[in-house]
Amino acid sequence: MSDNDDIPFNRDFPLKPGVVEEVRPGVRRVLCNNPSPFTFTGTVSYIVGRGNVAIIDPGPDNEAHASALLEAVRGETVTHILVTHTHRDHSPNTARLKAATGAPVYAEGPHRASRPYYESEKISTESGADRDFRPDVEVKDGDLIEGRSWALQAVATPGHTANHMAFAWPGQRLTFIGDHVMGWSTSIVAPPDGSMVDYMASLHRLTQRDEDLYFSGHGPEIADAQRYVRFLIRHREAREASILHRLAKGEADIPTLVRAIYIGIDPRLTGAAGYSVLAHLEDLVGRGIVATDGDPVIGGRYRLANGE
């Protein structure tokens, strides 16, 4: 979701649902048939290793996709199921795969918001959350998860969700990055589920790592990933500057800011754009740059704190 040309997006992703594609030795991917403005062509699940394998992000509640994954590993043993985060397009199918394989489930933890809800907020704003998910093993940043032919390191990347966890394969210099970084679009950061402060910190942290190939939860892989992450950081900084530029002209609500900043946006994405603007405003209010009456919420009005 973006109105800008400063990020080299790649929307060339011809993979068809249910097809097993080996993209690198030891890495296969299978696309779920759940396309939408938010999921692009659908959720991508990954199979790591050969013989004894891990499955990353089983996807939404979709029996056909579970069957495709199980068919892809026929004759092999699934020893681990890893989940990057608890949105409904990533984790609900976990129960099917665990029932079929008996493999333990690894993830950061159950779904939770990035901050407490304000009084005026309703829990329905997180309708995309999988609140039933519970991992067998809760992994922490830096934990090593090892199989027979692979070793993945947990990399805490909160921001898109509070419990977002990427899984790096340092030996291959690649990372299964979930929804934190996507090649086809920017990621949505929607409070209170997400946090722009956490998201930006996670982006900066990724630039300190060695992995330079990302496999994302949607769309194609991202080569030269460090350069791409720096593009994303600059994009978010430019988005913040655009918000401040508009507020310099006077107080505004979030729909007004979206209209000023997201020129030509797909109308189906205006709500999500509003939450991304809110994420920036939360950060700006916290830093004392922007002011609002009461809590920084989606229905609030915002102005520069210096009164200009």
C-alpha positions in Angstrom: 0.0 0.0 0.0 1.8 3.1 -1.2 1.4 6.1 -3.3 5.1 6.7 -3.8 7.7 5.7 -6.3 10.8 5.7 -4.0 10.6 2.0 -3.2 11.6 -0.5 -5.9 8.5 -2.7 -5.5 8.4 -6.0 -7.3 4.9 -7.3 -8.1 6.1 -10.0 -10.5 5.1 -13.2 -8.7 3.7 -15.8 -11.1 3.5 -18.7 -8.5 0.1 -20.4 -8.7 -1.7 -21.7 -5.6 -0.8 -25.2 -4.6 2.3 -25.4 -6.7 5.5 -26.4 -4.9 8.4 -24.3 -6.0 12.0 -24.9 -4.9 13.5 -21.4 -4.7 16.9 -22.3 -3.2 18.4 -25.6 -2.1 16.5 -26.4 1.1 13.8 -23.8 0.6 10.4 -24.6 -1.0 7.3 -22.4 -1.1 3.6 -23.0 -1.6 1.0 -20.2 -2.2 -2.4 -20.2 -0.6 -5.3 -19.2 -2.7 -6.4 -16.2 -0.6 -5.7 -13.1 -2.7 -6.8 -9.7 -1.5 -5.7 -6.1 -1.5 -3.9 -6.9 1.8 -2.5 -10.3 1.0 -1.5 -9.7 -2.7 -1.7 -13.0 -4.5 -2.1 -14.9 -1.2 -0.1 -16.1 1.8 3.2 -17.9 1.1 4.1 -20.9 3.3 7.7 -22.2 3.3 9.2 -25.7 3.7 12.8 -25.7 5.0 15.1 -28.6 4.6 14.8 -32.1 3.1 13.7 -35.3 4.7 13.2 -33.8 8.1 11.6 -30.4 7.5 10.1 -27.3 9.1 7.0 -25.6 7.8 6.9 -21.8 8.3 3.5 -20.0 8.4 0.8 -22.6 7.6 -1.5 -19.9 6.4 -5.2 -19.1 6.9 -8.0 -21.6 7.8 -7.8 -23.3 4.4 -8.1 -27.0 4.0 -7.0 -27.0 0.4 -3.7 -25.2 1.3 -3.1 -27.6 4.3 -3.5 -30.5 1.9 -1.1 -29.0 -0.6 1.5 -28.5 2.1 1.1 -32.1 3.3 1.3 -33.4 -0.2 4.5 -31.4 -0.7 6.2 -33.2 2.2 4.8 -36.6 1.4 7.4 -39.2 2.4 9.2 -36.6 4.6 8.9 -35.9 8.4 7.7 -32.5 9.6 9.7 -31.9 12.8 8.9 -28.2 13.4 6.1 -25.8 12.6 7.1 -22.1 12.9 4.7 -19.1 12.9 5.9 -15.6 12.3 2.8 -13.8 13.7 -0.8 -14.3 14.6 -2.8 -12.7 11.8 -5.6 -14.8 10.4 -3.8 -15.2 7.0 -0.8 -16.8 8.7 -1.5 -18.9 11.7 -5.0 -20.6 11.8 -4.0 -23.5 9.5 -1.4 -24.5 12.1 -3.9 -26.7 13.9 -4.5 -28.8 10.8 -0.8 -29.3 10.2 -0.1 -30.2 13.8 -2.9 -32.7 13.9 -1.6 -34.3 10.7 2.1 -34.3 11.5 2.4 -34.2 15.3 5.1 -31.5 15.0 5.5 -29.0 17.8 4.7 -25.4 17.0 7.2 -22.6 17.6 6.3 -18.9 17.8 6.9 -15.8 20.0 3.6 -16.3 21.8 -0.2 -15.7 21.7 -1.6 -12.6 20.0 -1.4 -9.4 22.0 -1.7 -5.7 21.2 1.4 -3.5 21.1 -0.2 -1.3 23.8 -3.2 -1.3 26.1 -6.5 -0.3 24.5 -7.8 3.2 25.1 -11.2 3.5 26.6 -12.7 4.7 23.3 -11.2 1.8 21.3 -13.1 -1.4 20.6 -11.4 -4.8 20.3 -13.0 -5.2 16.8 -10.3 -3.1 15.4 -8.2 -6.3 15.6 -10.6 -8.5 13.6 -7.6 -9.9 11.7 -6.1 -11.4 14.8 -6.0 -15.1 15.5 -6.8 -15.1 19.2 -7.0 -18.9 19.4 -3.3 -19.6 18.6 -1.0 -21.0 21.2 2.5 -22.2 20.4 3.9 -25.4 22.0 7.3 -23.6 22.4 7.6 -19.8 22.9 10.7 -18.6 21.3 12.7 -15.6 22.3 15.0 -13.3 20.3 18.2 -15.1 19.5 16.9 -18.7 20.1 18.2 -21.3 17.8 15.8 -23.8 16.3 17.6 -26.7 14.7 16.7 -29.5 12.3 18.8 -32.2 10.7 19.9 -30.0 7.7 19.0 -26.5 8.9 19.3 -24.1 11.8 17.1 -21.1 12.1 17.6 -18.2 14.5 14.6 -16.3 16.0 14.8 -12.6 15.2 12.3 -10.4 17.1 10.7 -8.0 14.7 7.8 -6.4 16.5 5.9 -3.6 14.8 3.4 -5.2 12.3 2.3 -7.1 15.4 3.7 -7.2 18.9 4.6 -10.9 18.6 6.1 -10.8 15.1 9.2 -13.1 14.8 11.3 -13.5 11.8 13.5 -16.6 11.3 17.0 -16.2 9.9 19.1 -19.0 8.4 22.5 -17.4 9.0 24.3 -20.3 7.2 22.4 -19.4 4.0 22.4 -15.6 4.7 18.6 -15.5 4.3 15.7 -14.7 6.5 12.0 -15.8 6.5 10.8 -12.3 7.3 7.0 -12.8 7.6 5.0 -9.6 7.0 7.7 -7.2 8.5 9.2 -6.6 5.0 7.4 -7.3 1.7 8.7 -6.8 -1.8 5.3 -6.0 -3.4 4.1 -3.3 -0.9 4.8 -1.6 2.4 3.5 -3.4 5.5 0.5 -2.2 7.4 1.2 -0.9 10.9 -2.2 -0.6 12.6 -2.4 0.4 16.3 -3.1 -1.0 18.8 -2.2 -4.2 17.1 1.0 -2.7 15.6 3.4 0.0 16.7 5.4 2.4 14.5 8.0 2.9 17.2 8.6 -0.8 17.3 8.4 -1.2 13.6 11.1 1.4 12.9 13.3 0.0 15.6 13.0 -3.5 14.0 13.9 -2.1 10.6 17.0 -0.4 11.9 17.9 -3.6 13.7 17.7 -5.6 10.5 20.3 -3.4 8.9 22.8 -4.6 11.5 22.4 -8.2 10.4 24.2 -10.1 7.6 21.2 -11.8 5.9 20.6 -10.2 2.5 17.8 -12.4 1.0 14.3 -12.2 2.5 11.5 -14.6 1.9 8.3 -12.8 2.7 4.8 -13.8 3.8 3.4 -12.4 0.6 4.9 -11.9 -2.9 8.4 -12.5 -4.3 11.6 -12.9 -2.4 13.7 -9.7 -1.8 17.3 -9.7 -3.0 19.7 -7.0 -1.8 17.5 -6.9 1.3 19.7 -4.5 3.3 19.4 -1.9 0.6 15.6 -2.5 0.4 15.2 -2.1 4.2 17.0 1.3 4.0 14.4 2.3 1.3 11.6 1.4 3.7 13.2 3.4 6.5 13.4 6.5 4.2 9.9 5.9 3.0 8.5 5.9 6.6 10.6 9.0 7.4 9.1 10.7 4.3 5.6 9.7 5.4 6.2 11.4 8.8 7.5 14.5 7.0 4.3 14.6 4.8 2.1 14.4 7.9 4.0 17.3 9.6 3.8 19.3 6.3 0.0 19.0 6.3 -0.4 19.8 9.9 1.7 22.9 9.4 -1.3 24.2 7.4 -3.6 23.6 10.3 -5.3 21.0 12.5 -6.6 17.9 10.7 -8.3 14.6 11.3 -6.9 11.3 9.9 -9.2 11.1 6.8 -8.0 14.6 5.8 -4.4 13.5 6.3 -4.9 10.3 4.2 -6.4 12.3 1.4 -3.5 14.7 1.4 -0.8 12.0 1.6 -2.1 8.9 -0.2 -2.8 10.3 -3.7 -4.6 7.8 -5.9 -4.9 5.1 -3.3 -7.0 2.1 -3.9 -10.3 3.0 -2.1 -10.3 -0.5 -0.4 -7.1 0.5 1.4 -8.1 3.9 2.8 -9.0 2.4 6.2 -5.6 0.7 6.5 -3.9 3.9 5.4 -5.7 5.7 8.2 -4.3 3.3 10.7 -0.8 3.7 9.3 -1.2 7.4 9.7 -2.4 6.9 13.2 0.7 4.8 13.9 2.9 7.7 12.9 0.8 10.1 14.9 1.1 8.0 18.0 4.9 8.2 17.6 4.8 11.9 17.0 2.5 12.6 20.0 4.8 10.5 22.2 7.8 12.6 21.1 5.9 15.8 21.8 5.9 17.0 18.2 2.2 16.6 17.6 -0.7 17.3 20.0 -4.3 16.0 20.3 -7.0 16.2 22.8 -7.1 13.0 24.8 -5.6 9.8 23.6 -4.2 9.5 20.1 -7.0 7.5 18.5 -8.4 7.0 15.0 -11.2 9.5 15.4 -9.0 12.3 16.9 -7.9 15.6 15.6 -4.2 16.5 15.4 -2.1 19.6 15.4 1.5 20.6 15.7 2.4 20.8 19.4 4.1 24.2 18.9 0.8 25.7 17.8 1.9 26.7 14.4 
